[in-house]
């Protein structure tokens, strides 16, 4: 009996280990997608520990060899239930062990149903009259204690989450050692069922992690694409915002207010007839870089380069406070930086931008097809800004009356005569922006 006691202690230790793994699994399953790596590492550790339970079963087998010989073959096959991938059912293995070792005539498992004190019997071996043990089953499940009944034993199947059920074993072998063996079988059944359930949960958890990882990798690829695509056109802060919320870049658009800026290099078209292509491109890039840098510093979005012109807007793709002032500051920076570069003869040719600035509602979004999209702005306010740029003289910044009304408390302007703007039926009030009170 001393060896049997040690054997049962080993089973209890195994149960504790499984309980710890269960608690760890529940803890990891509660982690969110942001803790993906931690979840994966933890689940890998649990999976590894489940696999090395084989070592524990080997220890149990070595103890079993010191029990009476008739136990050995039954325990050796019964312990196979601790392998979650084993094909044989727990019920079959347990029933065979009890039949061969205790000469069991019948084995029934009782599992509780939703209704209190109601149990669903499963016939694992032979047949027996169950009515006469119904009260003993109820009492045994409530007390979770083994019991002798008229024709055999009732032993509990224990679970880490509470009582799993009972085994009713019909046998004439009802000694203390026989009862201890029946308890050992029931304990192994409970542990085996728990390990299999945990293995299934691990599979589900790994599947969910794999799904989350695939989603995360897809999101990272999408973010990398957005960063690569937009880093040339918007400020780093806006790039990261776009990467964190790519949904705003889906095909289609939204209507919102923006400040739109057009800047065109005056005299560049005529110059292109006189310069070699290589020198022409170099000069164009130098001028456009000045404009692009000024726009990006104000966190504007570079929509596109149109030959020797640049189109940009503010307040999209994300809202910006004082976006009209941002556009005005960007325009003034383009003008002042070119003047500073010219004063130092830092550019091979002295050219100037004509700039138009307007504010109003436009449709902002990815316009085009799923194969070819362009994040841009479309609307009447865009057309007006372009017309203002077209009539601006070299080095001149023309703003609409809508822009002026937004910044008049801070703007130094020169009022121009009402001007006809192509596409407009009436003359428009426009202003030349000279500076800002900062």
PATIZA-732879 format. One line per field, with one value per residue (C-alpha): residue number from 1; residue in three letters; y, x, z. Coordinates in nm, 3 decimals, padded with zeros to 5 digits, always signed. Last residue first. Layout:
<recs>
resi (NUM:...)
resn (ala:...)
y (Y:...)
x (X:...)
z (Z:...)
</recs>
This chain:
<recs>
resi (438:437:436:435:434:433:432:431:430:429:428:427:426:425:424:423:422:421:420:419:418:417:416:415:414:413:412:411:410:409:408:407:406:405:404:403:402:401:400:399:398:397:396:395:394:393:392:391:390:389:388:387:386:385:384:383:382:381:380:379:378:377:376:375:374:373:372:371:370:369:368:367:366:365:364:363:362:361:360:359:358:357:356:355:354:353:352:351:350:349:348:347:346:345:344:343:342:341:340:339:338:337:336:335:334:333:332:331:330:329:328:327:326:325:324:323:322:321:320:319:318:317:316:315:314:313:312:311:310:309:308:307:306:305:304:303:302:301:300:299:298:297:296:295:294:293:292:291:290:289:288:287:286:285:284:283:282:281:280:279:278:277:276:275:274:273:272:271:270:269:268:267:266:265:264:263:262:261:260:259:258:257:256:255:254:253:252:251:250:249:248:247:246:245:244:243:242:241:240:239:238:237:236:235:234:233:232:231:230:229:228:227:226:225:224:223:222:221:220:219:218:217:216:215:214:213:212:211:210:209:208:207:206:205:204:203:202:201:200:199:198:197:196:195:194:193:192:191:190:189:188:187:186:185:184:183:182:181:180:179:178:177:176:175:174:173:172:171:170:169:168:167:166:165:164:163:162:161:160:159:158:157:156:155:154:153:152:151:150:149:148:147:146:145:144:143:142:141:140:139:138:137:136:135:134:133:132:131:130:129:128:127:126:125:124:123:122:121:120:119:118:117:116:115:114:113:112:111:110:109:108:107:106:105:104:103:102:101:100:99:98:97:96:95:94:93:92:91:90:89:88:87:86:85:84:83:82:81:80:79:78:77:76:75:74:73:72:71:70:69:68:67:66:65:64:63:62:61:60:59:58:57:56:55:54:53:52:51:50:49:48:47:46:45:44:43:42:41:40:39:38:37:36:35:34:33:32:31:30:29:28:27:26:25:24:23:22:21:20:19:18:17:16:15:14:13:12:11:10:9:8:7:6:5:4:3:2:1)
resn (unk:unk:unk:unk:unk:unk:unk:unk:unk:unk:unk:unk:unk:unk:unk:unk:unk:unk:unk:unk:unk:unk:unk:unk:unk:unk:unk:unk:unk:unk:unk:unk:unk:unk:unk:unk:unk:unk:unk:unk:unk:unk:unk:unk:unk:unk:unk:unk:unk:unk:unk:unk:unk:unk:unk:unk:unk:unk:unk:unk:unk:unk:unk:unk:unk:unk:unk:unk:unk:unk:unk:unk:unk:unk:unk:unk:unk:unk:unk:unk:unk:unk:unk:unk:unk:unk:unk:unk:unk:unk:unk:unk:unk:unk:unk:unk:unk:unk:unk:unk:unk:unk:unk:unk:unk:unk:unk:unk:unk:unk:unk:unk:unk:unk:unk:unk:unk:unk:unk:unk:unk:unk:unk:unk:unk:unk:unk:unk:unk:unk:unk:unk:unk:unk:unk:unk:unk:unk:unk:unk:unk:unk:unk:unk:unk:unk:unk:unk:unk:unk:unk:unk:unk:unk:unk:unk:unk:unk:unk:unk:unk:unk:unk:unk:unk:unk:unk:unk:unk:unk:unk:unk:unk:unk:unk:unk:unk:unk:unk:unk:unk:unk:unk:unk:unk:unk:unk:unk:unk:unk:unk:unk:unk:unk:unk:unk:unk:unk:unk:unk:unk:unk:unk:unk:unk:unk:unk:unk:unk:unk:unk:unk:unk:unk:unk:unk:unk:unk:unk:unk:unk:unk:unk:unk:unk:unk:unk:unk:unk:unk:unk:unk:unk:unk:unk:unk:unk:unk:unk:unk:unk:unk:unk:unk:unk:unk:unk:unk:unk:unk:unk:unk:unk:unk:unk:unk:unk:unk:unk:unk:unk:unk:unk:unk:unk:unk:unk:unk:unk:unk:unk:unk:unk:unk:unk:unk:unk:unk:unk:unk:unk:unk:unk:unk:unk:unk:unk:unk:unk:unk:unk:unk:unk:unk:unk:unk:unk:unk:unk:unk:unk:unk:unk:unk:unk:unk:unk:unk:unk:unk:unk:unk:unk:unk:unk:unk:unk:unk:unk:unk:unk:unk:unk:unk:unk:unk:unk:unk:unk:unk:unk:unk:unk:unk:unk:unk:unk:unk:unk:unk:unk:unk:unk:unk:unk:unk:unk:unk:unk:unk:unk:unk:unk:unk:unk:unk:unk:unk:unk:unk:unk:unk:unk:unk:unk:unk:unk:unk:unk:unk:unk:unk:unk:unk:unk:unk:unk:unk:unk:unk:unk:unk:unk:unk:unk:unk:unk:unk:unk:unk:unk:unk:unk:unk:unk:unk:unk:unk:unk:unk:unk:unk:unk:unk:unk:unk:unk:unk:unk:unk:unk:unk:unk:unk:unk:unk:unk:unk:unk:unk:unk:unk:unk:unk:unk:unk:unk:unk:unk:unk:unk:unk:unk:unk:unk:unk:unk:unk)
y (+08.596:+08.883:+08.749:+08.880:+09.023:+08.825:+08.980:+08.999:+08.892:+09.006:+08.811:+08.934:+08.747:+08.447:+08.235:+07.969:+08.183:+08.437:+08.796:+09.030:+09.280:+09.528:+09.414:+09.468:+09.447:+09.221:+09.198:+08.910:+08.844:+08.961:+08.906:+08.533:+08.364:+08.649:+08.668:+08.300:+08.336:+08.656:+08.451:+08.470:+08.568:+08.520:+08.704:+08.619:+08.602:+08.739:+08.555:+08.498:+08.123:+08.078:+08.240:+08.005:+07.703:+07.817:+07.865:+07.515:+07.359:+07.552:+07.415:+07.055:+06.760:+06.675:+06.394:+06.053:+05.888:+05.532:+05.293:+04.928:+04.969:+05.252:+05.629:+05.878:+05.796:+06.063:+06.425:+06.578:+06.954:+07.229:+07.568:+07.757:+07.924:+08.003:+08.083:+08.112:+08.241:+08.106:+08.279:+08.219:+08.335:+08.068:+07.871:+07.868:+07.955:+08.309:+08.417:+08.674:+08.424:+08.168:+08.426:+08.532:+08.167:+08.115:+08.417:+08.313:+07.948:+08.044:+08.292:+08.019:+07.774:+08.038:+08.105:+07.732:+07.688:+07.994:+07.837:+07.512:+07.694:+07.364:+07.062:+06.775:+06.463:+06.355:+06.646:+06.989:+07.132:+07.100:+07.082:+07.122:+07.185:+07.337:+07.292:+06.972:+06.914:+06.780:+06.611:+06.617:+06.727:+06.715:+06.994:+06.945:+07.310:+07.189:+06.969:+07.272:+07.460:+07.150:+07.089:+07.447:+07.453:+07.104:+07.219:+07.483:+07.249:+06.973:+07.204:+07.317:+06.959:+06.861:+07.151:+07.080:+06.722:+06.822:+07.077:+07.434:+07.676:+07.546:+07.468:+07.836:+07.928:+07.678:+07.786:+08.148:+08.147:+07.841:+07.742:+07.716:+07.590:+07.580:+07.443:+07.495:+07.221:+07.179:+06.834:+06.596:+06.237:+06.019:+05.684:+05.403:+05.334:+05.568:+05.659:+05.293:+05.311:+05.434:+05.389:+05.421:+05.745:+05.889:+05.780:+05.951:+06.266:+06.299:+06.229:+06.519:+06.448:+06.380:+06.177:+05.985:+05.903:+05.598:+05.441:+05.499:+05.374:+05.062:+05.001:+05.044:+04.796:+04.548:+04.602:+04.549:+04.227:+04.113:+04.198:+04.013:+03.710:+03.732:+03.759:+03.448:+03.262:+03.371:+03.248:+02.916:+02.891:+02.961:+02.707:+02.443:+02.531:+02.499:+02.154:+02.061:+02.191:+01.975:+01.677:+01.752:+01.782:+01.457:+01.280:+01.429:+01.320:+00.970:+00.944:+01.032:+00.781:+00.507:+00.593:+00.588:+00.243:+00.129:+00.257:+00.078:-00.248:-00.196:-00.141:-00.453:-00.452:-00.717:-00.822:-00.562:-00.308:+00.020:+00.351:+00.627:+00.979:+01.326:+01.620:+01.771:+02.114:+02.326:+02.122:+01.814:+01.510:+01.188:+01.066:+00.700:+00.483:+00.125:-00.222:-00.413:-00.293:+00.039:+00.141:+00.513:+00.742:+01.106:+01.413:+01.507:+01.624:+01.374:+01.092:+01.191:+01.211:+00.882:+00.711:+00.825:+00.697:+00.362:+00.144:+00.294:+00.208:-00.160:-00.281:-00.347:-00.416:-00.151:+00.222:+00.303:+00.679:+00.819:+01.179:+01.324:+01.550:+01.697:+02.050:+02.084:+02.166:+01.803:+01.633:+01.347:+00.989:+00.725:+00.364:+00.053:-00.304:-00.652:-00.533:-00.814:-00.570:-00.574:-00.684:-00.505:-00.189:-00.149:-00.222:+00.031:+00.300:+00.251:+00.246:+00.557:+00.751:+00.693:+00.544:+00.778:+00.931:+01.295:+01.435:+01.185:+01.145:+00.875:+00.652:+00.609:+00.352:+00.126:+00.104:+00.103:-00.206:-00.389:-00.319:-00.372:-00.756:-00.753:-00.613:-00.271:-00.214:-00.181:+00.090:+00.311:+00.294:+00.357:+00.668:+00.803:+00.733:+00.918:+01.218:+01.214:+01.204:+01.518:+01.668:+01.741:+01.943:+02.141:+02.226:+02.338:+02.552:+02.715:+02.776:+02.931:+03.172:+03.273:+03.326:+03.529:+03.751:+03.806:+03.896:+04.150:+04.414:+04.148:+04.133:+03.904:+03.710:+03.384:+03.415:+03.413:+03.120:+02.922:+03.000:+02.882:+02.560:+02.502:+02.539:+02.293:+02.046:+02.061:+02.014:+01.709:+01.560:+01.606:+01.428:+01.141:+01.121:+01.114:+00.824:+00.628:+00.706:+00.571:+00.262:+00.209:+00.234:+00.000)
x (+00.309:+00.170:+00.169:+00.312:+00.247:-00.056:-00.202:-00.579:-00.879:-01.237:-01.398:-01.565:-01.875:-01.948:-01.661:-01.493:-01.188:-01.142:-01.238:-01.081:-01.215:-00.931:-00.653:-00.630:-00.276:-00.234:-00.073:-00.243:-00.299:-00.655:-00.738:-00.667:-01.004:-01.169:-00.864:-00.887:-01.252:-01.168:-00.925:-00.549:-00.283:+00.084:+00.320:+00.685:+00.630:+00.280:-00.034:-00.295:-00.238:-00.204:-00.543:-00.692:-00.546:-00.689:-01.029:-01.023:-00.946:-01.230:-01.462:-01.392:-01.157:-00.879:-00.625:-00.506:-00.447:-00.551:-00.458:-00.560:-00.853:-00.972:-00.943:-00.982:-00.849:-00.981:-01.082:-01.398:-01.379:-01.517:-01.350:-01.024:-00.805:-00.438:-00.268:+00.111:+00.330:+00.675:+00.995:+01.304:+01.658:+01.873:+02.175:+02.048:+02.259:+02.327:+02.324:+02.048:+01.871:+01.861:+01.713:+01.450:+01.362:+01.332:+01.105:+00.856:+00.828:+00.805:+00.524:+00.322:+00.376:+00.272:-00.049:-00.131:-00.071:-00.282:-00.569:-00.519:-00.571:-00.620:-00.559:-00.800:-00.639:-00.616:-00.658:-00.668:-00.414:-00.368:-00.091:-00.043:+00.301:+00.395:+00.684:+00.539:+00.232:+00.369:+00.106:-00.100:+00.166:-00.015:+00.053:+00.227:+00.346:+00.703:+00.578:+00.462:+00.793:+00.992:+00.781:+00.821:+01.199:+01.223:+01.024:+01.285:+01.584:+01.407:+01.332:+01.695:+01.821:+01.559:+01.657:+02.026:+01.976:+01.735:+01.977:+01.852:+01.708:+01.357:+01.301:+01.348:+01.023:+00.835:+01.019:+00.917:+00.713:+00.744:+00.392:+00.251:-00.100:-00.232:-00.561:-00.702:-00.949:-01.309:-01.457:-01.641:-01.524:-01.371:-01.364:-01.111:-00.983:-00.721:-00.915:-00.901:-00.522:-00.548:-00.214:-00.019:-00.201:-00.118:+00.243:+00.265:+00.103:+00.378:+00.648:+00.519:+00.332:+00.419:+00.739:+00.661:+00.323:+00.409:+00.681:+00.490:+00.167:+00.338:+00.499:+00.158:+00.000:+00.277:+00.237:-00.139:-00.084:+00.166:-00.083:-00.362:-00.139:-00.027:-00.388:-00.477:-00.173:-00.261:-00.617:-00.488:-00.243:-00.525:-00.752:-00.480:-00.404:-00.771:-00.773:-00.462:-00.630:-00.934:-00.707:-00.514:-00.833:-00.975:-00.650:-00.646:-01.002:-00.947:-00.624:-00.806:-01.083:-00.824:-00.641:-00.969:-01.050:-00.701:-00.756:-01.093:-00.926:-00.656:-00.920:-01.113:-01.425:-01.360:-01.720:-01.746:-01.991:-01.800:-01.990:-01.754:-01.849:-01.849:-01.629:-01.639:-01.475:-01.267:-00.950:-01.158:-01.217:-01.382:-01.540:-01.555:-01.864:-01.778:-01.931:-02.257:-02.424:-02.243:-01.904:-01.833:-01.560:-01.594:-01.685:-01.951:-02.216:-02.111:-02.115:-02.459:-02.618:-02.458:-02.565:-02.923:-02.921:-02.764:-03.078:-03.207:-02.893:-02.948:-02.635:-02.500:-02.153:-01.879:-01.861:-02.232:-02.269:-02.512:-02.637:-02.691:-02.951:-02.883:-02.934:-03.049:-02.762:-02.646:-02.389:-02.182:-02.218:-01.979:-02.088:-01.872:-02.007:-01.886:-01.556:-01.306:-01.098:-00.781:-00.912:-01.246:-01.118:-00.831:-01.055:-01.314:-01.051:-00.900:-01.237:-01.365:-01.045:-01.083:-00.805:-00.653:-00.378:-00.320:-00.359:-00.112:-00.221:-00.462:-00.157:-00.153:-00.430:-00.217:+00.066:-00.181:-00.354:-00.030:+00.105:-00.193:-00.190:+00.174:+00.099:+00.252:+00.627:+00.594:+00.336:+00.605:+00.808:+00.491:+00.415:+00.764:+00.718:+00.388:+00.570:+00.821:+00.538:+00.409:+00.689:+00.445:+00.211:+00.510:+00.613:+00.263:+00.257:+00.589:+00.467:+00.153:+00.360:+00.584:+00.287:+00.098:+00.400:+00.453:+00.087:+00.063:-00.107:-00.356:-00.502:-00.413:-00.699:-00.591:-00.259:-00.417:-00.644:-00.344:-00.143:-00.430:-00.459:-00.085:-00.096:-00.384:-00.198:+00.096:-00.134:-00.293:+00.048:+00.132:-00.191:-00.104:+00.239:+00.073:-00.143:+00.169:+00.324:+00.014:+00.026:+00.388:+00.297:+00.000)
z (-03.580:-03.784:-04.136:-04.463:-04.808:-04.926:-05.242:-05.223:-05.428:-05.459:-05.741:-06.060:-06.158:-06.383:-06.253:-06.473:-06.545:-06.264:-06.341:-06.091:-05.843:-05.792:-05.562:-05.189:-05.060:-04.763:-04.421:-04.242:-03.872:-03.805:-04.173:-04.149:-04.204:-04.398:-04.628:-04.715:-04.819:-05.011:-05.219:-05.186:-05.440:-05.357:-05.594:-05.661:-06.038:-06.115:-06.006:-06.279:-06.303:-05.927:-05.873:-06.134:-05.954:-05.622:-05.786:-05.937:-05.600:-05.437:-05.706:-05.605:-05.621:-05.376:-05.417:-05.309:-05.646:-05.717:-05.997:-05.986:-05.746:-05.969:-05.952:-05.669:-05.327:-05.097:-05.048:-05.194:-05.157:-04.936:-04.922:-04.881:-05.145:-05.212:-05.543:-05.587:-05.871:-05.807:-05.894:-06.111:-06.070:-06.235:-06.112:-05.753:-05.451:-05.576:-05.211:-05.265:-05.490:-05.211:-04.971:-05.226:-05.288:-04.916:-04.872:-05.143:-05.046:-04.678:-04.755:-04.928:-04.641:-04.387:-04.579:-04.600:-04.229:-04.156:-04.348:-04.157:-03.828:-03.642:-03.857:-03.929:-04.077:-04.444:-04.484:-04.317:-04.565:-04.939:-05.197:-05.572:-05.722:-06.057:-06.303:-06.450:-06.237:-05.911:-05.698:-05.380:-05.136:-04.805:-04.558:-04.226:-04.214:-04.255:-04.538:-04.738:-04.698:-04.791:-05.103:-05.229:-05.188:-05.334:-05.639:-05.710:-05.683:-05.875:-06.167:-06.185:-06.197:-06.455:-06.682:-06.644:-06.762:-07.041:-07.193:-07.142:-07.403:-07.474:-07.107:-07.024:-07.199:-06.983:-06.669:-06.694:-06.374:-06.153:-06.044:-05.692:-05.611:-05.254:-05.122:-04.775:-04.697:-04.585:-04.602:-04.832:-04.811:-05.079:-05.254:-05.268:-04.920:-04.779:-04.465:-04.360:-04.329:-03.967:-03.788:-04.114:-04.199:-03.858:-03.901:-04.241:-04.097:-03.837:-04.099:-04.313:-04.635:-05.000:-05.019:-04.702:-04.859:-05.068:-04.857:-04.533:-04.688:-04.818:-04.480:-04.316:-04.555:-04.494:-04.119:-04.148:-04.343:-04.079:-03.806:-03.981:-04.030:-03.667:-03.552:-03.752:-03.622:-03.270:-03.318:-03.450:-03.162:-02.918:-03.085:-03.078:-02.718:-02.634:-02.791:-02.592:-02.277:-02.341:-02.399:-02.083:-01.882:-02.018:-01.933:-01.585:-01.519:-01.658:-01.463:-01.144:-01.219:-01.281:-00.958:-00.766:-00.908:-00.803:-00.452:-00.437:-00.539:-00.277:-00.013:-00.117:-00.331:-00.595:-00.671:-00.944:-01.090:-01.133:-01.125:-01.238:-01.149:-01.309:-01.389:-01.044:-01.034:-01.272:-01.228:-01.286:-01.068:-01.179:-00.857:-00.749:-00.703:-00.625:-00.652:-00.633:-00.312:-00.300:-00.164:-00.193:-00.321:-00.213:-00.413:-00.156:-00.403:-00.668:-00.416:-00.280:-00.625:-00.734:-00.409:-00.469:-00.827:-00.731:-00.733:-01.056:-01.249:-01.325:-01.500:-01.848:-01.982:-02.024:-02.092:-02.066:-02.037:-01.781:-01.799:-01.455:-01.297:-00.954:-01.081:-01.446:-01.679:-01.687:-01.466:-01.611:-01.493:-01.625:-01.621:-01.594:-01.598:-01.507:-01.358:-01.311:-01.104:-01.318:-01.656:-01.643:-01.474:-01.720:-02.019:-01.902:-01.851:-02.195:-02.370:-02.193:-02.254:-02.624:-02.834:-03.095:-02.881:-02.974:-02.622:-02.473:-02.112:-02.223:-02.275:-01.899:-01.933:-02.154:-01.900:-01.613:-01.747:-01.821:-01.472:-01.247:-01.267:-01.154:-00.806:-00.768:-00.807:-01.186:-01.126:-00.978:-01.299:-01.496:-01.295:-01.365:-01.736:-01.720:-01.578:-01.862:-02.114:-01.945:-02.154:-02.437:-02.220:-02.097:-02.454:-02.540:-02.227:-02.321:-02.677:-02.532:-02.327:-02.616:-02.847:-02.588:-02.518:-02.891:-02.945:-02.665:-02.882:-02.995:-02.642:-02.354:-02.196:-02.357:-02.178:-01.832:-01.915:-02.041:-01.728:-01.509:-01.711:-01.697:-01.320:-01.299:-01.521:-01.282:-00.985:-01.150:-01.215:-00.849:-00.752:-00.987:-00.825:-00.486:-00.605:-00.697:-00.360:-00.191:-00.413:-00.316:+00.054:+00.000)
</recs>
